[in-house]
Amino acid sequence: MKTFRIPTMLAAAGLSAAVLIAAGTASADDRPRMSEIRQLREAGKILPIDDILARARAAQPGQVVEVELDREDGRFVYEVKLIDDSDRVHKLELDAASGEVLERKSK
């Protein structure tokens, strides 16, 4: 499974998913090329980060602290971590193509 971390401050700035994913912390060899990310977006295989953040906040109100794009079982999944007003951490997994919440966990 490849993981691409998206810095929270960039996510909050509302930059495109392509820029955010390319700015991840995966090693240089594991990072997708900008052209690959752009192709995924243009082909409709992943939603823009703004859409994912809106869906995550609708499912679980809170402050987004981390976003990752993973490839799991042949599909892309966004993992979004949020902190609510009670300082409880929530982790949501959303289908990158549809935005559907696939899994949620709380600590």
C-alpha positions as CSV (number, residue, x, y, z in Angstrom):
1,M,0.0,0.0,0.0
2,K,1.4,3.4,-1.0
3,T,0.7,6.3,1.3
4,F,0.9,10.0,0.4
5,R,0.7,12.4,3.3
6,I,-0.9,15.8,2.8
7,P,0.3,18.6,5.1
8,T,-2.7,20.0,7.0
9,M,-1.8,23.6,6.4
10,L,-1.8,23.1,2.7
11,A,-5.1,21.2,2.9
12,A,-6.6,24.1,4.8
13,A,-5.4,26.5,2.1
14,G,-7.6,24.6,-0.4
15,L,-5.0,23.7,-2.9
16,S,-5.7,21.1,-5.5
17,A,-5.3,17.5,-4.8
18,A,-2.5,17.2,-7.3
19,V,-0.4,19.8,-5.6
20,L,-1.1,18.4,-2.1
21,I,-0.4,14.8,-2.9
22,A,2.9,15.7,-4.7
23,A,3.9,17.7,-1.6
24,G,3.6,14.5,0.6
25,T,6.2,13.0,2.7
26,A,6.6,9.7,0.9
27,S,10.1,9.0,-0.3
28,A,10.9,10.5,-3.7
29,D,10.7,7.1,-5.4
30,D,7.2,6.4,-4.0
31,R,5.7,9.8,-4.9
32,P,3.3,9.8,-7.9
33,R,4.3,12.2,-10.6
34,M,2.3,15.3,-11.2
35,S,1.1,13.9,-14.5
36,E,-0.2,10.8,-12.9
37,I,-2.2,12.8,-10.3
38,R,-3.5,15.1,-12.9
39,Q,-4.6,12.1,-15.0
40,L,-6.5,10.6,-12.1
41,R,-8.3,13.9,-11.5
42,E,-9.1,14.5,-15.1
43,A,-10.3,11.0,-15.6
44,G,-12.6,11.3,-12.5
45,K,-10.8,8.6,-10.6
46,I,-10.3,10.8,-7.6
47,L,-12.2,13.8,-6.3
48,P,-10.7,17.2,-5.6
49,I,-9.4,17.6,-2.1
50,D,-11.9,20.4,-1.4
51,D,-14.8,17.9,-2.1
52,I,-13.2,15.3,0.2
53,L,-12.7,17.8,3.0
54,A,-16.3,19.0,2.7
55,R,-17.6,15.4,2.8
56,A,-15.4,14.5,5.8
57,R,-16.5,17.6,7.7
58,A,-20.1,16.8,6.9
59,A,-19.7,13.2,8.2
60,Q,-17.7,14.4,11.3
61,P,-17.5,18.0,12.3
62,G,-14.0,19.0,13.5
63,Q,-10.7,20.5,12.5
64,V,-8.8,18.5,9.8
65,V,-5.3,17.7,11.0
66,E,-4.1,15.2,8.4
67,V,-5.1,13.8,5.0
68,E,-3.5,10.9,3.2
69,L,-4.2,9.3,-0.1
70,D,-3.7,5.5,-0.1
71,R,-4.0,2.8,-2.8
72,E,-5.9,-0.1,-1.2
73,D,-7.0,-3.2,-3.1
74,G,-6.7,-1.4,-6.4
75,R,-8.6,1.7,-5.5
76,F,-7.7,5.1,-4.0
77,V,-8.8,5.9,-0.5
78,Y,-8.5,9.2,1.3
79,E,-7.8,9.0,5.1
80,V,-8.9,12.1,6.9
81,K,-8.1,12.7,10.6
82,L,-10.1,15.4,12.4
83,I,-10.2,16.6,16.0
84,D,-13.6,17.6,17.4
85,D,-14.4,20.2,20.1
86,S,-13.9,17.6,22.8
87,D,-10.3,16.9,21.6
88,R,-11.4,13.5,20.3
89,V,-9.6,12.2,17.2
90,H,-11.7,10.8,14.4
91,K,-10.3,8.9,11.4
92,L,-12.4,8.6,8.3
93,E,-11.7,6.6,5.2
94,L,-13.4,7.9,2.1
95,D,-13.5,6.4,-1.4
96,A,-11.4,8.8,-3.5
97,A,-13.7,8.4,-6.5
98,S,-17.1,8.7,-4.9
99,G,-16.4,10.4,-1.6
100,E,-18.4,7.7,0.2
101,V,-17.4,7.2,3.9
102,L,-16.0,3.6,4.0
103,E,-14.8,3.4,7.6
104,R,-14.7,5.6,10.7
105,K,-12.8,5.2,13.9
106,S,-12.6,7.4,17.0
107,K,-10.1,7.7,19.9
